Amino acid sequence: MKLSVKSDYAARAVLGLARAYAGGRSMRVEDLARAQGIPPNYLVQILIELKARRLVKSVRGKEGGYLLAVPPAEITLGDVLRAVHGQVFDTPALTDGSCPVELRFAWQHLQQTMDRASDGITFQQLSEQSVEKEKMYYI
């Protein structure tokens, strides 16, 4: 399974917004793009998809931008992947009647495993790891 650059960029965007969540301020697209290394035009498209899934919200006006619509502890990596791609893991074999049943069960097991793993990682956890990394002292 290979995830797209879009998946990576969407996760980076949500992580950037999760880091800013405690401050309650929205982030401008340009600032978020620069901080996360995402092309601004592509970021706008991703934010629109995340907004449609109610993971982020936009704020108009001079202080406008984007912020998380829910706390980072309630957003999983799986939520973000599904927002930009649909299922975390999908294969036509799951609905193909000619696929051998034992192979279909294996695909289902893989799908469930991927869902559990991606839903077990919250952006609160990732944000806290970022803070801990910044606190580390190197000799």
LOMI-50180 format. One record per residue: residue in three letters; x, y, z of N, C-alpha, C, O, CB in turn. Coordinates in pm, whole numbers, plus 50000, padded with zeros to 5 digits. Glycine has a CB too. Example, Ala and Ser with C-alpha at 12.3 -4.5 7.8 and 13.67 -1.06 7.14 Angstrom:
residues 2
ALA513194943150780512304955050780513204967050780514244966850846511314955350905;SER512854977550708513674989450714512905000350787513415011450804514084994050572;
//
This chain:
residues 139
MET500844988350000500005000050000500885012350000501865013250075499055000050120;LYS500545021849916501325034049906500385045949922499425047349847502085034749771;LEU500675054350021499865066350041500425077649955501605077749920499845070550190;SER499565086849921499965097849834500585109349912500535109750035498755102849755;VAL501175118549839501715130749897500585138649963500785145350064502435139349790;LYS499405137749905498245144549960497985139950103497645148050189497005142249873;SER498125127050130497945121650265498935128050361498565132350471498115106450266;ASP500185128550319501235134450401500955149150428501065153750542502595132850334;TYR500605156550325500335170850340499125173250430499135182550511500105177250203;ALA498085165150417496905166750501497265164150647496835171550736495775157250456;ALA498055153750673498485150850810499365162050864499235165850981499235137350815;ARG500255167350782501105178550826500255190750861500505197450961502115182250717;ALA499255193550778498385205150802497655203650935497605213051014497375206950686;VAL497085191950959496345189751083497305190251203496945195451308495595176251080;LEU498505184951187499495185651296499855200251326499945204051442500765177551259;GLY500055208151223500345222351244499215229451315499465237651403500615229051112;LEU497985226451278496835232451345496675226951487496215234151575495555229851264;ALA497045214451509496975208651644497965215551737497655217951853497255193451639;ARG499135218751686500135225751767499655239651807500015244651914501465226851690;ALA498845245851723498335259351750497005259151824496495269751860498195266951619;TYR496445247551846495085246351900494935252952037493955260052062494695231751910;ALA495895250752126495775256052263495675271252265495005276852352496985251652347;GLY496315277852170496265292352164494945297752113494635309452133497365297352076;GLY494155289252049492835293252002492835302751883491785307851845492095299452112;ARG493995305151825494075314251711494085306351581494605295151573495335323151721;SER493495312451480493515306151349494875308651283495595318051318492355311451259;MET495205300151187496455301651112496155305050968495275298950906497315288751121;ARG496875314750916496725318150774497325306850690498265300150731497425331650741;VAL496735304950573497195294350483498685295850455499425285950457496395294550351;GLU499125307950428500535310350395501455306250509502505300250486500765325150361;ASP501065309450632501885306050748501925291050772502975285350800501365313150873;LEU500765284750760500685270250779501475263050670502195253450698499215265550779;ALA501345267750547502065261550435503575262650456504305252950436501665268250302;ARG504035274350495505465276550516505985267850631507025261450619505745291350546;ALA505245267650742505675260050859505715244950834506545237950891504745262950975;GLN504825240050747504735225750725505335221050592505325209150562503305221550730;GLY505865230450514506485226750387505495221550284505765211650215507535216350412;ILE504345228250274503295224150181503075235350080502995247050120501965220850257;PRO502975232249951502645242749853501305249249889500315242149906502605236849709;PRO501255262549900500035269449944498785266249862497705264449920500265284049941;ASN498895265449731497715262649648497165248649675495955246649676498075264149500;TYR498065239149695497645225549725497035224749865496085217349888498835215849713;LEU497595232449958497095232650094495645237550098494835232050174497975241450182;VAL495315247550020493945252750017492975241449977491915240050039493825264749917;GLN493315233649877492465222649833492275212449946491165207549968493065215849708;ILE493355209350015493305199650124492445204950238491635197650294494725196250175;LEU492625217650272491845223550382490355223650349489535221950439492325237850410;ILE490005225450225488595225050184488025211050209486905209750257488435228850035;GLU488795200750177488335187050201488235184150351487285177650395489295177050135;LEU489205188850429489165186850573487995194550636487375189850732490495191250637;LYS487705206050581486575214050629485245207050600484345207050683486585228150565;ALA485135200950483483925193750446483665182050541482515178250563484025188750301;ARG484725176350596484605165250691484535170250836484555162250930485795155650676;ARG484455183450852484315189950983485505187451076485345186651198483045185351051;LEU486685186051018487895184751098488535198351123489155200651227488895175351030;VAL488385207351026488875221051042487745230651011486745227050950490105223750949;LYS487925242951054486965253451021487745265850981488915267451017486005256451139;SER487085274450907487735286650861487155298550936486005298550980487565288550708;VAL487995308850949487605321251015487845332350913488935333350857488395323751149;ARG486835340650891486955351750796487525364050864487575365050987485595354950734;GLY487955373250781488375386250833489865387750845490645379150804487755388450965;LYS490265398950901491675402650914492475392150991493615389050956491795416250984;GLU491875386751095492535376451175492135362451130492265352751205492195378351324;GLY491655361451008491125348950957492185338550927493385341250931490335351450834;GLY491705326850898492565315550866491825302650896490605302050886493885316150946;TYR492565292450933491995279350964492405275051104493475278551152492425268850861;LEU491525267351167491835261151295491065248051304490145245551226491475270451414;LEU491455239751399490765227051415489335229451462489075238251543491515217951515;ALA488415221551410487015222651448486725214951576485735217551645486115217651334;VAL487575205451608487445197351730488825196151794489835198251726486825183151700;PRO488895192751922490205191251986491065180751917490555171051863490025187652134;PRO492385182751919493295173251853493195159051910493535149351841494715178151865;ALA492755157752033492595144452092491455136652027491365124452041492355145552242;GLU490585143751956489425137351891489635135151741488735130351672488175145851912;ILE490815138651691491105136751549492205126351536493285127751593491535150251481;THR491915115851461492915105351441493535106351301493015113051212492275091351461;LEU494655099651286495275098851155494325092351055494295096050938496605090951162;GLY493545082651103492535076351017491485086150969491065085550854491865064951091;ASP491065095251057490085105451017490625113850901489905116650805489735114551137;VAL491875117750912492475126150809492625118450678492325123750571493845131550855;LEU493085106150685493245097950564491895095750496491795096750373493885084450598;ARG490865092850574489535090850515488995103850455488265103550356488555085450620;ALA489345115250515488865128150463489425131050324488735137050242489255139350559;VAL490645126850298491255129950168491245118250069491465120349950492655134550189;HIS490985105950119491055094450028489875084850036489745076249948492285086950056;GLY489035085850134488035075550155488595065350251489215068950351487615068950022;GLN488395052650224488895042150312490415042850327491125046350233488495028450258;VAL490895039550448492345039050472492965028250384494025030350325492645036350622;PHE492305016850376492755005850290491535000850215490514997550276493434994350373;ASP491635000250085490504995750005491034987549888492084990549831489665007849955;THR490304977449854490634969249738489324964549673488364961449743491524957049778;PRO489284964049542488084959249473487724944849510486574940749495488274960249323;ALA488704937349558488464923349592487444921749704486804911349714489764916749633;LEU487274932049787486324931249899484884929749851484054924149923486454943549986;THR484584934549733483224933649680483144925049554482094924249491482694947549650;ASP484234918649519484284910349399483844896149435484544888949506485704910249337;GLY482694892149384482154878849411483034867549361482924856349410480804877549351;SER483894870349263484764859649211486064858349289486844849249263485074862249065;CYS486284867249384487484866249468487284854749567486234854149632487764879849543;PRO488254845749579488104834649674487814839949814488424849649859489374825949675;VAL486894833349883486424838050013487564839250114487584848650194485354828750066;GLU488504829950113489604830450209490504842550182491054848350276490424817550203;LEU490664846350056491444858150023490674870750061491254880450109491804858249873;ARG489374870550039488544882050079488624884250230488704895650276487084880050036;PHE488614873350308488754874550454490114880550490490214888550582488584860750521;ALA491144876650417492484882250443492494897250414493064904950491493554875150356;TRP491854901550304491774915850272490974923350379491344934350419491124917850133;GLN489894917250426489094923550531489904925050659489844935450725487824915350559;HIS490664914750692491504915350812492544926550799492784934050894492214901750836;LEU493134927650683494114938250660493454952050670494014961250729494784936550521;GLN492254953450614491524966050621491214969650767491404981150808490204965050540;GLN490754960150844490434962650985491684966151065491644974851152489754950451046;THR492784959651036494044962551104494524976651074494964983951163495124952351063;MET494434980450948494844994050909493935004550973494415015051017494824995450755;ASP492635001850978491705011251042492025012751190492085023951242490255006451025;ARG492235001551260492555002051403493855009551428493935017751520492644987951460;ALA494855006751349496155013251368496055028251343496565036151423497195007051275;SER495425032351235495345046651203494395053951297494575065851323494885048551058;ASP493385047051348492465053351443493035053651585492475060151673491125045951443;GLY494125046851607494775046651738495805057751755496415058951861495445033451760;ILE495995065851653496975076851658496215089951651495605093151549498035075751541;THR496235097551761495555110551761496555121751737497755120251758494805112851895;PHE496025132951694496895144551671497315151051802498255158951804496195154751582;GLN496625147951911497085152352043498385145052076499345151152122495985149652153;GLN498405132052053499615124152078500775129151994501885130952044499355109252049;LEU500515131551866501575136251777502075150051819503275152751814501075136651632;SER501155158651859501515172051902502365171452029503345178752041500255180451927;GLU502005162852121502775161252244504165155652215505125159552281502035152152342;GLN504275146752119505585141652081506465152852026507665153152050505445130451976;SER505855162051953506585173551900507125182052013508275186552008505695181951808;VAL506305184452115506725192552229507855185652304508835192052342505535195252324;GLU507725172652325508775165252394510075165552315511155166652374508345150752417;LYS509985164552185511175164852100511885178352114513115178852117510795162351953;GLU511115189252122511705202452135512365204352271513305212152283510645213052114;LYS511895197252373512445198352508513735190552525514505193052618511435193652610;MET513985180952434515175172452448516435180852443516555190352366515205161752337;TYR517355176952525518635183852533519705174852474519885163552517518985187752679;TYR520395179952377521435171952312522815176452358523085188452369521315172952157;ILE523685166752386525055169652428525995167952310527195169952324525485160452544;
//
